[in-house]
Amino acid sequence: MEPVCAGALPDDVMTLKSKDRAAAIRVVIPFVIRHWLRQPGRAATVAAGLLGATVADLFMPLFSGQLVDAVTKLRADEVTLTRLKELYASGAGSERAVRDAERDVQAGQVAVGRAERTLRAWRLTEAEVDAVRAEAGRTADAKGKKADHADW
């Protein structure tokens, strides 16, 4: 017995296969639906897992961005504190400004710690958290320069 497409032209072979594909889909989709309807617990578990993974993928950039923002702000606050201490030592600055800057640095340290704990709670490894922290350092060192996206 000879295959259906043995005497056909190459273009005809593609047409025949697409007709078979449509028929296969009409058979497979109902089978899959019946299969999962017989296992509602497993279907719900798979659906919940997919939904959880999607939520994690959506929120991970947000939480990573919080760490980058916190590290960048902390570095700026530390520079400000250093400058204010120098001014205060020379008699040109106020003690209140130094205390406010110290409080800002402490708040920044708390924000960095909170962002790191959030990423660890989302099961990022130390290496991944360190990579986000390194990116934050590069952002802070850029001092407003536009990022080169070719490196990404």
N, C-alpha and C positions, 0 to 999 in steps of 0.2 A: 504494500500500500504506500502510496506516495503522499508526502505532506501537501496540505492545501496550498501552500505558497510556492511549491516547486516550479510551476510554470508561470508564475506571476512576475511582473516587472518589479524593480525595487520600490517604486512609489506605491504599487498595489500592496506590497507586504506591509508597509507602514499603516495603510488604511485598514487592512485586515486586523492588525494587532490592536489598533485603537478601538475597533468594534468589540474585540474580545475583552479589552480592558474595561469598557463600560459594562459589559455583562458580568465580569468578575466583581466589579464594585457593587453591583446590585445583589450579588450573592454574599459577599463578604460583610458588608455593613450590617445587614439584618443578623448574620451569625454573631458578630461581635456584640451587638446590642443584646441579643438573647443570652449570650455567654455572661455578660456583666450583670444582667438582671437576675440571673440565678445566684449571684454572689454579691448581694448588696453591701455586706460588711467590707469586703475587699475593695469594691468599687468606691465606697465612701473613703476608705483609707488612702487609696491611690489619689482620689480627687483632693483630699485634704493635704496630702503630701505635695502635690503639684501646686496647690494654692499657697501653701507655706513657703515653698521654694520661690514662687513668684514674688510674694511679699518681701522675702529676704533680699531678692535681687533688686527690688524697687527701693528698699530703704538703705541698702549698704552704701550707695554714694552719698546719701544724706548724712549718715553717721560718720563716714570718712571725711566729708566736708566739714563737719563740726570739729573734728580733731584738727584739721588744717587751719580752720579759722581760729581756734583756741591757741594753737602754737604760734601762729603769726601774730595775734594780738598780744600774747605773752611776751614775745620778743620785743615788740614795739614798746610795751609798758616797761620792760626792763631797761631799755635804752633811755626812755623818758626819766625813769627813776635815777639812773646814773647821772644824767645831766642835771636834774634838780638837786641832787646831793652835792654836786660840784658847785652849783650856784649858791646853795645854802651855806656851804663851807666858806665861800668867798664873801658872804654877806649880801649877796644880790637876790637871794630867794627866800621864800617863807617856809617855816617848819610845817605849816598846814599843807602846802603843796607837796612836800616830801612825804608826809603821812598819807595823803590821798593817793599818791603814786605807789607807795608801799602796799596800800590796800588793793589797788588795781592789780599789782603783781600777784598778790595772794589769791585774788579772785581768778586770775588767769591760770594759776597753778591748779586751782580746784577744777576749773573748766577743762583743762587738759586731762586731768585724772579721770573726770567723769566721762569724757569722750573716749578715752582708752578703755575704761571699764565697760562701756557700752559695746565697743567693738569686740572685746573679749567675750562678752555675754552672747554675741552673735557668732561665737566660735571662730574668730580670726586667730591665727597663730601669732606668737610673738614676732616672728619674722615679718608677717603681713602688717602688723601694727607698726613695727619699726619702719617698714617701707612707706607707710602713710606719713609717719612722722618725718622721714627724710624728705618726702615730697613737700611737706609743710615748710621744712627748713629751706628748700630751694625756692619756694614761693616767697618766704620772708626775705631771703637774700637778694631776690630780684628787685626789690624796692620799687615796685610799680611798673617795671619794664614788662612789655608784652611777652607772653610765653611763646616759645618755639614749639609748635605742636608736632613737628616732624619727629621729635624724640619720643613721643608717646607711643 
